[in-house]
Amino acid sequence: MTDMTELTALAEENQANSVWTRMLEGNKRFARGEAVHPWQDTQTRESLCAAQNPSAAVLTCSDSRVSPEIIFDEGLGDLFTIRSVGGVLDQAVLNSLEYAVDVLHVSVLVVMSHEHCGLLEAAVDYAKTGNAPESLKYAISQCSGTLEAAEDADSQADVERIHTSMLIMQLVERSSIIARALAAEELKIVGARYMMTNGLVEVLSF
Protein backbone atom coordinates (compact mmCIF):
# COMPACT_ATOMS: atom_id res chain seq x y z
CA MET A 1 0.00 0.00 0.00
CA THR A 2 1.19 3.48 -0.83
CA ASP A 3 1.91 5.39 2.40
CA MET A 4 1.30 9.08 3.03
CA THR A 5 4.94 9.98 2.43
CA GLU A 6 4.81 8.50 -1.06
CA LEU A 7 1.51 10.20 -1.78
CA THR A 8 2.89 13.54 -0.65
CA ALA A 9 6.01 13.11 -2.79
CA LEU A 10 3.85 12.20 -5.79
CA ALA A 11 1.65 15.26 -5.26
CA GLU A 12 4.70 17.51 -5.04
CA GLU A 13 6.18 15.98 -8.19
CA ASN A 14 2.91 16.55 -10.03
CA GLN A 15 2.83 20.14 -8.77
CA ALA A 16 6.40 20.76 -9.95
CA ASN A 17 5.72 19.25 -13.35
CA SER A 18 2.58 21.34 -13.71
CA VAL A 19 4.44 24.55 -12.86
CA TRP A 20 7.28 23.79 -15.29
CA THR A 21 4.82 22.87 -18.05
CA ARG A 22 3.01 26.17 -17.49
CA MET A 23 6.28 28.07 -17.76
CA LEU A 24 7.26 26.31 -20.98
CA GLU A 25 3.85 26.98 -22.50
CA GLY A 26 4.30 30.63 -21.61
CA ASN A 27 7.69 30.63 -23.26
CA LYS A 28 6.21 29.20 -26.46
CA ARG A 29 3.63 32.02 -26.49
CA PHE A 30 6.40 34.57 -25.99
CA ALA A 31 8.52 33.09 -28.80
CA ARG A 32 5.52 33.19 -31.16
CA GLY A 33 4.80 36.80 -30.27
CA GLU A 34 1.53 35.79 -28.62
CA ALA A 35 2.25 36.58 -24.95
CA VAL A 36 -0.84 37.19 -22.84
CA HIS A 37 0.92 38.97 -19.93
CA PRO A 38 -1.15 37.29 -17.17
CA TRP A 39 -1.66 38.58 -13.66
CA GLN A 40 -0.40 42.10 -14.27
CA ASP A 41 -3.61 43.97 -13.46
CA THR A 42 -4.40 46.24 -10.53
CA GLN A 43 -6.40 43.58 -8.70
CA THR A 44 -3.50 41.13 -8.78
CA ARG A 45 -1.05 43.77 -7.61
CA GLU A 46 -3.28 44.68 -4.69
CA SER A 47 -3.91 41.04 -3.76
CA LEU A 48 -0.16 40.47 -3.39
CA CYS A 49 0.50 43.34 -0.98
CA ALA A 50 0.23 41.20 2.15
CA ALA A 51 2.18 38.14 1.01
CA GLN A 52 3.76 36.31 -1.90
CA ASN A 53 3.40 32.70 -2.97
CA PRO A 54 5.57 32.12 -6.07
CA SER A 55 5.49 28.66 -7.57
CA ALA A 56 9.01 28.72 -9.01
CA ALA A 57 12.39 30.31 -8.42
CA VAL A 58 14.69 31.22 -11.30
CA LEU A 59 18.44 31.76 -11.18
CA THR A 60 19.72 33.47 -14.30
CA CYS A 61 21.98 36.17 -15.68
CA SER A 62 21.49 39.87 -15.05
CA ASP A 63 21.69 40.50 -18.82
CA SER A 64 19.01 43.05 -19.77
CA ARG A 65 17.83 40.78 -22.59
CA VAL A 66 17.08 37.87 -20.26
CA SER A 67 14.00 38.67 -18.17
CA PRO A 68 12.34 35.47 -16.87
CA GLU A 69 8.92 37.00 -16.25
CA ILE A 70 8.81 38.13 -19.89
CA ILE A 71 10.45 35.03 -21.39
CA PHE A 72 8.04 32.69 -19.59
CA ASP A 73 5.02 35.01 -19.97
CA GLU A 74 4.40 35.04 -16.21
CA GLY A 75 2.77 37.59 -13.97
CA LEU A 76 3.24 39.37 -10.67
CA GLY A 77 3.96 36.96 -7.85
CA ASP A 78 4.58 33.93 -10.10
CA LEU A 79 8.38 33.78 -10.09
CA PHE A 80 11.00 34.43 -7.41
CA THR A 81 13.83 35.62 -9.63
CA ILE A 82 17.49 35.91 -8.66
CA ARG A 83 19.87 37.43 -11.18
CA SER A 84 23.62 37.98 -11.16
CA VAL A 85 26.19 38.31 -13.90
CA GLY A 86 26.33 34.88 -15.51
CA GLY A 87 24.10 33.58 -12.73
CA VAL A 88 27.20 33.06 -10.60
CA LEU A 89 26.72 32.24 -6.94
CA ASP A 90 27.77 34.33 -4.00
CA GLN A 91 26.37 34.03 -0.49
CA ALA A 92 23.56 36.54 -1.08
CA VAL A 93 22.43 34.71 -4.23
CA LEU A 94 22.58 31.36 -2.45
CA ASN A 95 20.65 32.63 0.58
CA SER A 96 18.00 34.15 -1.66
CA LEU A 97 17.42 30.80 -3.36
CA GLU A 98 17.39 29.03 0.01
CA TYR A 99 14.71 31.47 1.17
CA ALA A 100 12.63 30.61 -1.89
CA VAL A 101 12.90 26.91 -1.08
CA ASP A 102 12.77 26.96 2.72
CA VAL A 103 10.28 29.75 3.41
CA LEU A 104 8.31 30.29 0.20
CA HIS A 105 8.26 26.56 -0.65
CA VAL A 106 8.68 26.90 -4.40
CA SER A 107 8.29 23.53 -6.12
CA VAL A 108 10.63 24.31 -9.03
CA LEU A 109 14.06 25.93 -9.21
CA VAL A 110 15.10 26.82 -12.76
CA VAL A 111 18.80 27.44 -13.43
CA MET A 112 19.02 29.17 -16.79
CA SER A 113 22.02 30.25 -18.83
CA HIS A 114 21.57 32.05 -22.13
CA GLU A 115 22.87 32.46 -25.64
CA HIS A 116 25.63 35.06 -26.12
CA CYS A 117 26.40 35.35 -22.41
CA GLY A 118 28.91 38.16 -22.08
CA LEU A 119 30.46 36.76 -18.91
CA LEU A 120 31.10 33.33 -20.40
CA GLU A 121 32.50 34.85 -23.58
CA ALA A 122 34.80 37.02 -21.45
CA ALA A 123 35.79 34.00 -19.34
CA VAL A 124 36.73 31.97 -22.41
CA ASP A 125 38.73 34.91 -23.76
CA TYR A 126 40.42 35.40 -20.39
CA ALA A 127 41.51 31.76 -20.38
CA LYS A 128 43.19 32.34 -23.74
CA THR A 129 44.62 35.84 -23.33
CA GLY A 130 44.63 36.70 -19.64
CA ASN A 131 42.73 39.89 -20.45
CA ALA A 132 39.36 40.79 -18.93
CA PRO A 133 37.44 43.89 -17.82
CA GLU A 134 38.19 44.70 -14.18
CA SER A 135 34.46 44.61 -13.43
CA LEU A 136 34.19 40.96 -14.47
CA LYS A 137 37.30 39.49 -12.85
CA TYR A 138 35.53 38.25 -9.70
CA ALA A 139 32.71 36.67 -11.71
CA ILE A 140 35.21 35.09 -14.10
CA SER A 141 37.04 33.58 -11.13
CA GLN A 142 33.78 31.94 -10.12
CA CYS A 143 33.58 30.28 -13.56
CA SER A 144 36.78 28.27 -13.19
CA GLY A 145 34.84 25.03 -12.83
CA THR A 146 32.89 25.76 -15.98
CA LEU A 147 36.05 26.54 -17.96
CA GLU A 148 37.73 23.37 -16.74
CA ALA A 149 34.72 21.21 -17.60
CA ALA A 150 34.31 22.97 -20.96
CA GLU A 151 37.94 22.67 -22.01
CA ASP A 152 37.03 20.44 -24.94
CA ALA A 153 33.66 22.06 -25.71
CA ASP A 154 32.84 22.29 -29.41
CA SER A 155 31.03 25.63 -29.21
CA GLN A 156 30.13 28.58 -27.03
CA ALA A 157 26.64 27.08 -26.79
CA ASP A 158 28.15 24.00 -25.14
CA VAL A 159 30.03 26.24 -22.69
CA GLU A 160 26.69 27.81 -21.75
CA ARG A 161 25.10 24.39 -21.25
CA ILE A 162 28.03 23.21 -19.14
CA HIS A 163 27.81 26.38 -17.06
CA THR A 164 24.21 25.53 -16.19
CA SER A 165 25.21 22.07 -15.02
CA MET A 166 28.04 23.50 -12.91
CA LEU A 167 25.71 26.00 -11.25
CA ILE A 168 23.28 23.22 -10.36
CA MET A 169 26.13 21.15 -8.92
CA GLN A 170 27.30 24.12 -6.84
CA LEU A 171 23.79 24.74 -5.52
CA VAL A 172 23.45 21.19 -4.28
CA GLU A 173 26.98 21.05 -2.87
CA ARG A 174 26.86 24.42 -1.11
CA SER A 175 23.31 24.42 0.23
CA SER A 176 22.11 21.85 2.74
CA ILE A 177 18.65 23.42 2.50
CA ILE A 178 18.40 22.82 -1.25
CA ALA A 179 20.00 19.36 -1.02
CA ARG A 180 17.55 18.38 1.72
CA ALA A 181 14.53 19.59 -0.28
CA LEU A 182 15.71 17.59 -3.28
CA ALA A 183 16.25 14.46 -1.20
CA ALA A 184 12.76 14.82 0.26
CA GLU A 185 11.35 15.26 -3.27
CA GLU A 186 9.97 18.65 -2.26
CA LEU A 187 11.88 20.45 -5.01
CA LYS A 188 12.59 19.92 -8.70
CA ILE A 189 15.68 21.57 -10.23
CA VAL A 190 15.57 22.21 -13.97
CA GLY A 191 18.48 23.21 -16.19
CA ALA A 192 17.71 25.51 -19.11
CA ARG A 193 19.29 27.79 -21.70
CA TYR A 194 17.52 30.76 -23.25
CA MET A 195 18.11 31.28 -26.96
CA MET A 196 17.85 34.94 -27.94
CA THR A 197 17.72 34.15 -31.65
CA ASN A 198 14.35 32.40 -31.51
CA GLY A 199 13.06 33.27 -28.04
CA LEU A 200 12.77 29.66 -26.93
CA VAL A 201 14.08 28.06 -23.76
CA GLU A 202 16.13 24.92 -24.34
CA VAL A 203 15.52 22.33 -21.60
CA LEU A 204 18.77 20.67 -20.54
CA SER A 205 19.17 17.24 -19.00
CA PHE A 206 22.31 16.11 -17.21
Rosetta blueprint (number, residue, H / E / L):
1 M L
2 T L
3 D L
4 M H
5 T H
6 E H
7 L H
8 T H
9 A H
10 L H
11 A H
12 E H
13 E H
14 N H
15 Q H
16 A H
17 N H
18 S H
19 V H
20 W H
21 T H
22 R H
23 M H
24 L H
25 E H
26 G H
27 N H
28 K H
29 R H
30 F H
31 A H
32 R H
33 G L
34 E L
35 A L
36 V L
37 H L
38 P L
39 W L
40 Q L
41 D L
42 T H
43 Q H
44 T H
45 R H
46 E H
47 S H
48 L L
49 C L
50 A L
51 A L
52 Q L
53 N L
54 P L
55 S L
56 A E
57 A E
58 V E
59 L E
60 T E
61 C E
62 S L
63 D L
64 S L
65 R L
66 V L
67 S L
68 P H
69 E H
70 I H
71 I H
72 F L
73 D L
74 E L
75 G L
76 L L
77 G L
78 D L
79 L E
80 F E
81 T E
82 I E
83 R E
84 S E
85 V H
86 G H
87 G H
88 V L
89 L L
90 D L
91 Q H
92 A H
93 V H
94 L H
95 N H
96 S H
97 L H
98 E H
99 Y H
100 A H
101 V H
102 D H
103 V L
104 L L
105 H L
106 V L
107 S L
108 V E
109 L E
110 V E
111 V E
112 M E
113 S E
114 H E
115 E L
116 H L
117 C L
118 G H
119 L H
120 L H
121 E H
122 A H
123 A H
124 V H
125 D H
126 Y H
127 A H
128 K H
129 T H
130 G L
131 N L
132 A L
133 P L
134 E H
135 S H
136 L H
137 K H
138 Y H
139 A H
140 I H
141 S H
142 Q L
143 C L
144 S H
145 G H
146 T H
147 L H
148 E H
149 A H
150 A L
151 E L
152 D L
153 A L
154 D L
155 S L
156 Q H
157 A H
158 D H
159 V H
160 E H
161 R H
162 I H
163 H H
164 T H
165 S H
166 M H
167 L H
168 I H
169 M H
170 Q H
171 L H
172 V H
173 E H
174 R H
175 S L
176 S H
177 I H
178 I H
179 A H
180 R H
181 A H
182 L H
183 A H
184 A L
185 E L
186 E L
187 L L
188 K E
189 I E
190 V E
191 G E
192 A E
193 R E
194 Y E
195 M L
196 M L
197 T L
198 N L
199 G L
200 L L
201 V E
202 E E
203 V E
204 L E
205 S L
206 F L
